[in-house]
Amino acid sequence: YSLSLKLYSYSSEVYYCIGNYNSMELVLGELFVHAKCFEDKFKAYHTQIQALGAQDHLYDSIKCGLFVLEKLGEPCDLFPSPQVIRSEYIKTKDMLGSKTEEEILGRRLIEDSQIEFAMRVASTILSCCNRVRSSVGSILALRLVQLSLRHGVCSYSAIGFASYGYFLSGVVGDYEGASSYGKLSLRLVETFQAKELTAKVSALVYAGIKPWINILRTSLKPLIDAHEIGMRYGDIQHACECAMQYCSHAYQCGEELEKVEKEMKNYCGMMQEYKQVSSRKFVQVLRQVTLNLMGQSEDSMVLTGDAMDQEVILNDAIEREHWTIALMIYHHGSFLCYFFGNSELASQLAERAQIIMDKTLCSATFLVCNHAFLQGLISFELSRKTGEAKWKSIAKESIEKMEKWAKYVPSSCQHKLALLKAEYAFFLGQDTNAAKYFEMATEGSGKNGFIQDQALSYERAGIFYLARGDVSKASECYGQAHNKYLQWGAKGKADHIRINFPF
């Protein structure tokens, strides 16, 4: 019996790793029928949870995980209320008290194997919770920390403290606290020599914690390294998640688009090979945005082309309630519409993206910052066109958010704040301030390597100077914008400027 149990458990895991889900299901079916007790099904359930998530059955993965947790005496509601989350947060905060990093690292090791397995299950379904933007992920993050403090630490405590940092970043807005627990989680991986958890921890730390403290570009190499380690140790799901976040950050950093697009295409192929459907959809959206900017799509403002069909993927995401994919499509669609001159449609898509953000509790990735930036730019444009008060209100709120973020990570946010302030001064007719802030935006974005923001800043400055009748300065700014867009690789946008050049 013992030998058969091991053979079936490990063979199902192998089938999962190579993406042979039909064979995996057959093996798991036999194991679930013949296993003598629930504990003997531990490995099998964990494999099933991973496989469901990989195949984009995210809610099924979460429900399976919650079923196992309930059997292990750690029940969680699928849809916890904000009051429950707040209560669990206060409890966790009180349990942590003033404990130092060294005190937590020095705690006794966990001895209860069932509690340790519960922590393993909770840590596995966390990424699915983040993708469907389910609030149960916040409860699981808090529960992982509580279990570590109550029963002792183990390798999965690293996931607990990483996810707690993610929670502090995305829900509480405590970026310094998030950074501290992110560092602790990385130390726990080293302490337990848990290389197999590197991808899982890195996906949380470098996607939702580090970008709010360090310039985004510093996350690129750690994410690639974590991807390679995850693949080597069989954590295909989180290895692909690290690759997915790398693609997102490389694009947001202003890396050369042709290079980024080739990497995205390669990662999509790898994800297809390992049948990691959920991660692949995320990268498909990013790749299509990139292709649109490069001028390789029929309609620059619609995410349909070589990488994806916008209508098909968006409808599927809404039907499955995969809100992260829907958010990606709405946000990037809004960006493209604004970029290519349709502010009205851009505002509609941005509003849909914001609705998703508002109804989901935790939003820790840097897309939150970029969306606030985009909303501010769209709103200032519409304020000048319509004079409606609501646009001014949204724009001022964007400035307030950016002022807060610029205190923590000025290298990523200060130039964005400068451009928003330039647009505000332009709107108010304060020409001297507008010119000053436009210059700050172009210089700051160039200094920190955000070439896409530098190109946009030059373009917006050109519009400002033209409106003020300074044709010579406007021409200079439009020329700089055109050149920077070409340097970035956004030939489609460069052509748009050339064709619509007002001289």
Salt bridges, closest charged atoms under 4 A:
GLU30 OE1 - HIS34 NE2 3.47
ASP56 OD2 - LYS281 NZ 2.68
ASP56 OD1 - HIS322 ND1 3.29
GLU74 OE1 - ARG143 NH1 3.33
GLU88 OE2 - LYS91 NZ 3.74
GLU101 OE2 - ARG187 NH1 2.64
GLU102 OE2 - ARG187 NH1 2.71
ASP225 OD2 - LYS221 NZ 2.77
ASP235 OD1 - HIS238 ND1 3.02
GLU241 OE1 - ARG131 NH2 3.27
GLU255 OE2 - ARG217 NE 3.33
GLU255 OE1 - LYS259 NZ 3.67
GLU258 OE2 - LYS262 NZ 3.67
GLU261 OE2 - ARG287 NE 2.70
GLU263 OE1 - LYS259 NZ 3.55
ASP306 OD2 - ARG287 NH2 2.68
ASP316 OD2 - LYS281 NZ 2.59
ASP316 OD1 - ARG320 NE 2.92
GLU344 OE2 - LYS385 NZ 3.72
GLU381 OE1 - ARG384 NH2 3.21
GLU381 OE1 - ARG460 NH2 2.58
GLU397 OE2 - LYS401 NZ 3.79
GLU403 OE2 - LYS421 NZ 3.93
GLU423 OE1 - ARG384 NH1 3.15
GLU423 OE2 - ARG460 NE 2.73
ASP431 OD1 - ARG468 NE 2.69
ASP453 OD2 - HIS415 NE2 2.82
ASP453 OD2 - LYS416 NZ 3.01
GLU459 OE2 - LYS493 NZ 3.00
GLU476 OE2 - LYS473 NZ 3.97
ASP495 OD2 - LYS491 NZ 2.90
ASP495 OD1 - ARG498 NH2 3.44
